[in-house]
Amino acid sequence: MSESRLLALLSLLQTPREWPGGELADRLGVSRRTIRRDVERLRDLGYPVEASMGSEGGYRLVAGMAMPPLLLDDEEAVAITVGLATAARQPVQGIEEASVRALAKLEQVLPSRLRYRVRSLSGATVPMPAIGGPEVDPEQLTVLAVAVENRERVRFGYRSNDGTAATRLVDPHRLVAAGRRWYLLGHDLDRDDWRIFRIDRIGDLRPTGARVTPREPPGEGAAAYVESRLYSLAPTYEAVVTLHTAVTEVISALGEVTEIDERTCRLRMPADTLDWLGFRLFTLGCEFEVHEPPELAAHLRALAARLTRAAG
């Protein structure tokens, strides 16, 4: 038996589809009887290959009791290795250690040419240090992911931003990773509307077994919807500031800039937090006066007092 042909057959079967026996035979240049023998050989090696009845007789790889070795091409092996290295720094509780273990096993069997590519990529990349964020239970992510895939309704306890706890009955749609946080996008049955839920605030998660009819959220997809909701829930401010610098020295991307004279200009700059507004104004490197909003002026006074105390 040709080992290269067996690997080629396994590579085809790892594609998530059913392959007619005749198509496999044509692709590999052998008879259907040879395909049947090769399939039996793969089963002996622990690969759960399922055959369907019919004139064509299809084959597909299904989930088994144990995970046999995966067959990866060069690009897939590099992508998984880099992905594991990235996952080791993510705020999913416990996933760092598991990612490191899996990464060590994969690097041990990588060919030298791929190991060099991976190490070159890692050496040329400087990750930002992890900033504290809420940890997410990976088991909870897995339960929700399975519920999304199976279109299964879930029930869970949820703690809102103000600390209020309530039980929610939700048709889950997608999991969305947004920066250092994970969100569940789903249709809340009690409110008859789409909602987003921070997964670190979910507790007592239980699939109900009820299958749901799939539906799509408004907008251009799950990520776009979550992004728009997060922005709509955040407070929005518009700063109106006089800057003591020439209009040509101000980046127009900051907002609407209007010249007053050769050495001063007026800036209107929107932002969702006072911290961001204060930071951007400070980094302009010029004197300025705040006209609006009053919350920004109070924030800057409090910040100045804190800096003065820090400087002694």
N, C-alpha and C positions, 0 to 999 in steps of 0.2 A: 504494500500500500504506500502511495506517495504521501509523505508527511506534509509536503508543501501544498498538495491538493486538499488535505484534511484541514490545514490552516485556512486555505482560501474558502472552503465550505463554511467553516466556523465564522469567518469574517462576514460572509453574506448572511448567515443566520442571525448574527447579532444585530442586524438591521431590524427595527421594529415593524415587521410585516410578515405575511405568509408567502412562502416561495413554492410555486408549483414544481413538482419533481422534474418535469420536462424543461423548465427554464433553468433550474440548477444544472441539469445535465448539459444543456447547450452552453451555459457560461463556462463550465469547467471542462468541456470537451470530452465527456465520458457518457456511458450509458446510464439509463435510469436504474438498472440493477446495481451498478457501481455506486450510485448515489445512495441507494438503500443500504448497501453494505457500509458505506462511510458514515451514514447516520447511526447505524448500530454501533460502530466504533466510538463515535462521540458519546453515545449513551453509556457505553462501558467506562468511558473516562470521567463520567459524572455530569455531562451536559444534558439537561432535561429537554430533549428535542421531541416535540409533539407532532404527530402525523394526523392529517385529516383524510377522511375517506372520499372517494369520488374518482372520476375518470382521470383527472390530473394528479390527484394525490399531493396535497400541500404539506410543507414542513415549516415549523417556526420554533424558536427557542423560547421557553417559558420559565417562570420562576420555579426553583427547586428547593429542596430542604437545606442544601448547602450552596455556597457560592463558588463555582469553579473558576479557574483563572480566566481573566478577560484578555481578549486579543485586541491590542491597540496599535494604530499606526503611529508614526513619529509625531505628527502634529497633535494627535489626541493625548499621547503620553506627556508631551511638554505642557499642554493646556491643563491637564489634571494635576501635574506636579506644581505648576505655578498657582493653580486654584487652591490646592491644599495649603501651600505656604501662606496664601492670603487668608484662608479660613482660620488659620492658627491665630490670627490677630483679631478675629471678629468677636463681638460681644454676645456670643451664644454660649450659655453656661456649659462648661465641660467639653466644648468642641475643640478647644485649643489642643488639649492633650491627645484626643483621638486623631486630630489632624496631623500632629507631629508623629504619632505612631505610624499612621498610614503613609506619611511622606517618607519616613525612614525605610519602610518596606519597599516602596516604589523605587526610591533612588538606588536601593541595593540591586535591583534587577535591570536598571536602565542600561542600555548600551553606552559605551564610552562617548560616542558622538553626541548622544542626547544629553548625557550627564554634563558635557561641556557646554551645550547650549543653555541648559537650565541654570548652571552656575554662572555663566556669563550674564544671563538676564538678571539673576538675583544680585550679582555683584554690581551691576550698573544701575540698580534701582534702590532708591532710599525711601523707605516707607515713613509716613508721618507717624509720630508716636501716638499710641492709642490714648484717647481722651476718655475719661470716665463716662460710661453710658449704662443704661439698664441692662442687666443680663436676662437672656431669654432661655427658657428650658428647651433644649433640643428635642426632647420627647414631645413637648407640647407642639412644637413646630411640625414634627412628623405627623402627629394626630390630625392637625389642621390640614396639612398637605394632602393626606389620604382622603380626608373629608371633601376637600376641593376636587380631587381627582375623581372620587366616586359620586360626586354630587349628592352628598349626604348632609342633612340638617344637623346642626350642633346646638347644644345648650351649655351655657357657662355663666359663672359669676363674673361681674365686671365692676371695677372700681374706677369711677370717672375722675376727671381732673380735680374736682372739688372734694374728693374723698367719698362721695356717695356710692354705695354698693347696691347692685341690682342684678337680677337674673335676666339673661338675654337669650332669646331663641332666634337663631340666625341661619340663613342659607349662605354658606361661605362661597365666595367667588374667586379671590386670589390672595396670596401672600405677597406683600410689597416690602422690600428692604429699603428704607430711606435713611441714609447716613448711618447713625449709630442706633437706629430704632427699627423694629419690625412692626408692621401693621397687617391686620386682617381687614380686607374689604368684603363686605357682605350685605345682604338685604335683611334688615331687622324686621321680623314679622310683627312684633307688637307695635312698632311705629310705622309699619308699612312704608319704609323708606330705606335708602342706602345709607350705611354708616361705616365709619372706619374705627377700628379698635386697636389700641396699643397692646401687643401680645404680652408684654411684661405685666399688664394689669388684669390679665385673664386668669381665672382660677376655677377649679372644679369643672374642668372641661369634659363634656360627655357627648359623644356621637349618639344620635337618637335612633339611627337605623332607617329613618324616613328618607326616601329619595325625592329629589326636588327637580323641577323643570328648570333648565339653565336659562338665565337672563343676563343681559348686558347692562352695565351701568351707563349713565349718560356721559357723553364726552367721547374722547378718543382713546379709551382703554383704561385699565386699572391704575397704572402708574400716574397717568395724567389726572385722573379723578382724585387720587389720594393727594397729589401735589396741590391741586386747586383747593381741596378741602382744608389742607393744612394752612395754606395762605389765608383762606377766608376766616379760619378760626383764630388766627393771630391778630393782635391789635395792629392797626396801620396808622402811621404818623406821616406828616409832611412837614419838614423843616423849612422855614423861611429865614434865611441868614444873609447878612451883609458881610462880604469877604473883603479884606483889605489887601487885594492883589489884582493884577490885571486879568481881564476876562480870558486872555489867551493862556494864562497859567492854570486854568481850571479845566479838568477833564469833562467834556460834555456828557459823558456816559453817567456822571453822577446825578444829573437831573437837568432842569431848565436853568440856564445861566443867562442873565441879562446885564449888560454893561451899564454902570452908573457914570463913571468917568474913567480916565486912563488908569487910575490906581485902585478903584473899587468896583465891585459888581454884586449882583443879587443872585442868590442861589435858592431854588426850590428843589428839595430832595426828598423823595418818599422812602420809607423803610418800615419794616414790621416791628422793629425793636428800638428802644432808646439807646441801648448799648451800641448798636451798629451805627446809629446816627452820630453819637458822640465820638466813636472811634474814627469814622470817616472824616469828620470835621477836624479832629485833632491832627490826623495825618496829612492834612492839606499844607501844614507848615506856615500858616499866616494868621494874623489877628482876625477875629470875627465877632460879630454880635448876633445873638439869637433873638428873633422877633416872634417866631411861633415854632412849635407849640409851647405853652408854659411848662408842660411836663419835661421837655428837653432842658429848659433853663434850670429847673429844679434838680434834674439828674446831674447836670454838669456841676452845679454848686456842691452837691453831695460828693461827687467824684473828686472835685478839687480839695474839699476838706479831708477826704481820705488820703489823697496824695500828700497833702501837707503834713498830716500826722505821720505818714510813712517816712517822710524825709526828716522828721525830728525837728 
